[in-house]
Amino acid sequence: MEIIIQLRNAQVAEDFKGIVNEKLKALARFNVKMDRVEVEVIEEKNPRQGKHDHKVVITSRGAGPLLRAEAAEFNGVAAFDKAIASFELQIRKVHERAKEHGRDTLRDRAIDLNNL
């Protein structure tokens, strides 16, 4: 999975790239195919935005489903944490839909020992 981080008029913490890589790599446990994930950080210069001046948009692209999550907070890391929670929920839903929920019991799978 390729991770692309784009900054638009924003400055983020030095360890932001490491945090993004760590949290997005942890989502591989759901086995949802994503070729590329784009993380876009936008800083609004409007003073009316106040405590929500950093906006993070996470978008997945590729052969799997198109997933998109966004959040706005007082800095890039906080906004990313909020957005990744929404993104993980979407991935979890895709993963659950892909599961096969066959309700076979041992009684249904019983082997006929007389024909052996």
VEXTOR-925611 format. One record per residue (C-alpha): x, z, y; residue in three letters. Coordinates in pm, 1 decimal, decimal comma, padded with zeros to 6 digits, m for minus. Each point is the difference from the previous one (the first is absolute). Example, Ala and Ser with C-alpha at 12.3 -4.5 7.8 and 13.67 -1.06 7.14 Angstrom:
<sites>
<site><u>01230,0</u><w>00780,0</w><v>m00450,0</v><residu>Ala</residu></site>
<site><u>00137,0</u><w>m00066,0</w><v>00344,0</v><residu>Ser</residu></site>
</sites>
This chain:
<sites>
<site><u>00000,0</u><w>00000,0</w><v>00000,0</v><residu>Met</residu></site>
<site><u>00137,6</u><w>m00107,3</w><v>00334,3</v><residu>Glu</residu></site>
<site><u>m00055,3</u><w>00238,8</w><v>00292,0</v><residu>Ile</residu></site>
<site><u>00002,4</u><w>m00138,6</w><v>00354,5</v><residu>Ile</residu></site>
<site><u>m00003,7</u><w>00235,3</w><v>00299,4</v><residu>Ile</residu></site>
<site><u>m00089,7</u><w>m00145,0</w><v>00340,1</v><residu>Gln</residu></site>
<site><u>00023,9</u><w>00196,3</w><v>00324,8</v><residu>Leu</residu></site>
<site><u>m00202,5</u><w>m00116,1</w><v>00299,4</v><residu>Arg</residu></site>
<site><u>00102,6</u><w>00180,5</w><v>00320,3</v><residu>Asn</residu></site>
<site><u>00064,5</u><w>00309,5</w><v>m00209,7</v><residu>Ala</residu></site>
<site><u>00279,0</u><w>00237,6</w><v>m00078,1</v><residu>Gln</residu></site>
<site><u>m00019,6</u><w>00203,0</w><v>m00318,7</v><residu>Val</residu></site>
<site><u>00205,7</u><w>00273,4</w><v>m00161,6</v><residu>Ala</residu></site>
<site><u>00333,1</u><w>m00091,2</w><v>m00158,9</v><residu>Glu</residu></site>
<site><u>m00119,1</u><w>00085,0</w><v>m00349,7</v><residu>Asp</residu></site>
<site><u>m00327,8</u><w>m00196,7</w><v>00033,1</v><residu>Phe</residu></site>
<site><u>00125,0</u><w>m00286,8</w><v>m00217,2</v><residu>Lys</residu></site>
<site><u>00096,9</u><w>00241,5</w><v>m00277,9</v><residu>Gly</residu></site>
<site><u>m00338,9</u><w>00173,5</w><v>00015,0</v><residu>Ile</residu></site>
<site><u>m00181,6</u><w>m00335,3</w><v>m00017,7</v><residu>Val</residu></site>
<site><u>00207,6</u><w>m00120,7</w><v>m00296,6</v><residu>Asn</residu></site>
<site><u>m00044,1</u><w>00326,7</w><v>m00188,6</v><residu>Glu</residu></site>
<site><u>m00378,1</u><w>00019,5</w><v>00040,8</v><residu>Lys</residu></site>
<site><u>m00065,7</u><w>m00367,7</w><v>m00072,6</v><residu>Leu</residu></site>
<site><u>00222,5</u><w>00003,1</w><v>m00310,9</v><residu>Lys</residu></site>
<site><u>m00200,9</u><w>00299,4</w><v>m00126,4</v><residu>Ala</residu></site>
<site><u>m00314,0</u><w>m00217,9</w><v>00002,4</v><residu>Leu</residu></site>
<site><u>00149,9</u><w>m00215,2</w><v>m00277,4</v><residu>Ala</residu></site>
<site><u>m00144,9</u><w>00248,6</w><v>m00250,7</v><residu>Arg</residu></site>
<site><u>m00342,3</u><w>m00162,1</w><v>00040,5</v><residu>Phe</residu></site>
<site><u>00115,6</u><w>m00335,2</w><v>m00145,5</v><residu>Asn</residu></site>
<site><u>m00169,0</u><w>m00203,0</w><v>00273,8</v><residu>Val</residu></site>
<site><u>00187,8</u><w>m00323,0</w><v>00064,3</v><residu>Lys</residu></site>
<site><u>00128,9</u><w>m00021,1</w><v>00358,0</v><residu>Met</residu></site>
<site><u>00270,4</u><w>m00250,4</w><v>00091,3</v><residu>Asp</residu></site>
<site><u>00047,3</u><w>00109,4</w><v>00358,5</v><residu>Arg</residu></site>
<site><u>m00111,4</u><w>00294,0</w><v>00212,9</v><residu>Val</residu></site>
<site><u>00016,4</u><w>m00026,7</w><v>00378,0</v><residu>Glu</residu></site>
<site><u>00015,4</u><w>00314,7</w><v>00213,1</v><residu>Val</residu></site>
<site><u>m00060,6</u><w>m00065,4</w><v>00368,0</v><residu>Glu</residu></site>
<site><u>00053,6</u><w>00273,6</w><v>00259,8</v><residu>Val</residu></site>
<site><u>m00153,7</u><w>m00060,0</w><v>00343,3</v><residu>Ile</residu></site>
<site><u>00043,8</u><w>00228,8</w><v>00299,8</v><residu>Glu</residu></site>
<site><u>m00268,9</u><w>m00019,0</w><v>00265,4</v><residu>Glu</residu></site>
<site><u>00129,1</u><w>00050,1</w><v>00353,4</v><residu>Lys</residu></site>
<site><u>m00348,9</u><w>00086,4</w><v>00127,2</v><residu>Asn</residu></site>
<site><u>00001,0</u><w>00366,2</w><v>00113,4</v><residu>Pro</residu></site>
<site><u>m00367,9</u><w>00031,9</w><v>m00094,7</v><residu>Arg</residu></site>
<site><u>00098,5</u><w>m00026,9</w><v>m00365,9</v><residu>Gln</residu></site>
<site><u>00158,3</u><w>00342,0</w><v>00035,8</v><residu>Gly</residu></site>
<site><u>00075,1</u><w>00151,1</w><v>m00338,7</v><residu>Lys</residu></site>
<site><u>m00085,1</u><w>m00317,6</w><v>m00190,0</v><residu>His</residu></site>
<site><u>00251,1</u><w>m00237,0</w><v>00156,3</v><residu>Asp</residu></site>
<site><u>00181,2</u><w>m00097,7</w><v>m00322,6</v><residu>His</residu></site>
<site><u>m00196,7</u><w>m00223,6</w><v>m00233,7</v><residu>Lys</residu></site>
<site><u>00115,2</u><w>m00091,6</w><v>m00352,6</v><residu>Val</residu></site>
<site><u>m00148,8</u><w>m00290,8</w><v>m00197,0</v><residu>Val</residu></site>
<site><u>00088,5</u><w>m00038,6</w><v>m00370,1</v><residu>Ile</residu></site>
<site><u>m00086,0</u><w>m00332,7</w><v>m00164,3</v><residu>Thr</residu></site>
<site><u>00069,9</u><w>m00117,2</w><v>m00355,3</v><residu>Ser</residu></site>
<site><u>00048,3</u><w>m00366,6</w><v>m00075,2</v><residu>Arg</residu></site>
<site><u>00054,7</u><w>m00193,2</w><v>m00319,3</v><residu>Gly</residu></site>
<site><u>m00167,2</u><w>m00070,4</w><v>m00329,8</v><residu>Ala</residu></site>
<site><u>m00189,3</u><w>00327,0</w><v>m00009,3</v><residu>Gly</residu></site>
<site><u>m00286,8</u><w>00111,5</w><v>00220,8</v><residu>Pro</residu></site>
<site><u>00026,3</u><w>m00005,1</w><v>00378,0</v><residu>Leu</residu></site>
<site><u>00013,1</u><w>00360,1</w><v>00118,1</v><residu>Leu</residu></site>
<site><u>00016,7</u><w>00116,7</w><v>00361,2</v><residu>Arg</residu></site>
<site><u>00009,4</u><w>00346,9</w><v>00154,3</v><residu>Ala</residu></site>
<site><u>00060,4</u><w>00115,2</w><v>00354,4</v><residu>Glu</residu></site>
<site><u>00028,0</u><w>00328,3</w><v>00185,9</v><residu>Ala</residu></site>
<site><u>00091,2</u><w>00122,5</w><v>00348,4</v><residu>Ala</residu></site>
<site><u>00178,0</u><w>00328,2</w><v>00079,2</v><residu>Glu</residu></site>
<site><u>00247,1</u><w>00155,9</w><v>00243,2</v><residu>Phe</residu></site>
<site><u>00309,6</u><w>m00146,9</w><v>m00172,0</v><residu>Asn</residu></site>
<site><u>00084,0</u><w>m00265,9</w><v>m00256,5</v><residu>Gly</residu></site>
<site><u>00062,0</u><w>00233,4</w><v>m00294,0</v><residu>Val</residu></site>
<site><u>m00329,1</u><w>00187,0</w><v>00042,4</v><residu>Ala</residu></site>
<site><u>m00189,3</u><w>m00327,6</w><v>00032,8</v><residu>Ala</residu></site>
<site><u>00175,4</u><w>m00135,0</w><v>m00310,2</v><residu>Phe</residu></site>
<site><u>m00095,7</u><w>00310,2</w><v>m00201,1</v><residu>Asp</residu></site>
<site><u>m00364,3</u><w>m00043,5</w><v>00094,0</v><residu>Lys</residu></site>
<site><u>00005,1</u><w>m00374,7</w><v>m00073,6</v><residu>Ala</residu></site>
<site><u>00177,8</u><w>00039,1</w><v>m00335,4</v><residu>Ile</residu></site>
<site><u>m00269,3</u><w>00246,4</w><v>m00114,3</v><residu>Ala</residu></site>
<site><u>m00266,7</u><w>m00264,8</w><v>00064,5</v><residu>Ser</residu></site>
<site><u>00216,4</u><w>m00269,6</w><v>m00160,4</v><residu>Phe</residu></site>
<site><u>00052,8</u><w>00214,8</w><v>m00311,4</v><residu>Glu</residu></site>
<site><u>m00374,2</u><w>00056,1</w><v>m00031,4</v><residu>Leu</residu></site>
<site><u>m00058,6</u><w>m00376,3</w><v>00002,2</v><residu>Gln</residu></site>
<site><u>00270,5</u><w>m00057,4</w><v>m00261,6</v><residu>Ile</residu></site>
<site><u>m00144,9</u><w>00278,2</w><v>m00215,2</v><residu>Arg</residu></site>
<site><u>m00344,3</u><w>m00167,4</w><v>00012,1</v><residu>Lys</residu></site>
<site><u>00146,5</u><w>m00336,8</w><v>m00104,8</v><residu>Val</residu></site>
<site><u>00188,4</u><w>00172,2</w><v>m00283,0</v><residu>His</residu></site>
<site><u>m00313,2</u><w>00180,9</w><v>m00123,3</v><residu>Glu</residu></site>
<site><u>m00204,6</u><w>m00322,0</w><v>00001,2</v><residu>Arg</residu></site>
<site><u>00266,4</u><w>m00173,8</w><v>m00207,2</v><residu>Ala</residu></site>
<site><u>m00002,4</u><w>00268,9</w><v>m00268,9</v><residu>Lys</residu></site>
<site><u>m00190,8</u><w>m00065,4</w><v>m00317,2</v><residu>Glu</residu></site>
<site><u>m00244,4</u><w>00280,4</w><v>m00055,1</v><residu>His</residu></site>
<site><u>m00098,5</u><w>m00076,7</w><v>m00356,8</v><residu>Gly</residu></site>
<site><u>m00163,6</u><w>00305,8</w><v>m00144,4</v><residu>Arg</residu></site>
<site><u>00105,8</u><w>m00048,2</w><v>m00360,3</v><residu>Asp</residu></site>
<site><u>m00009,1</u><w>00313,9</w><v>m00206,2</v><residu>Thr</residu></site>
<site><u>00171,7</u><w>00074,4</w><v>m00328,2</v><residu>Leu</residu></site>
<site><u>m00333,2</u><w>m00044,2</w><v>m00174,8</v><residu>Arg</residu></site>
<site><u>m00025,3</u><w>m00354,6</w><v>00137,9</v><residu>Asp</residu></site>
<site><u>00351,6</u><w>m00079,4</w><v>m00119,3</v><residu>Arg</residu></site>
<site><u>m00046,5</u><w>00145,5</w><v>m00347,1</v><residu>Ala</residu></site>
<site><u>00179,5</u><w>m00193,7</w><v>m00271,4</v><residu>Ile</residu></site>
<site><u>m00192,4</u><w>m00095,8</w><v>m00308,8</v><residu>Asp</residu></site>
<site><u>00223,6</u><w>00141,1</w><v>m00274,0</v><residu>Leu</residu></site>
<site><u>m00198,0</u><w>m00166,3</w><v>m00282,0</v><residu>Asn</residu></site>
<site><u>00120,8</u><w>m00348,7</w><v>00099,3</v><residu>Asn</residu></site>
<site><u>00371,4</u><w>00086,4</w><v>m00004,5</v><residu>Leu</residu></site>
</sites>
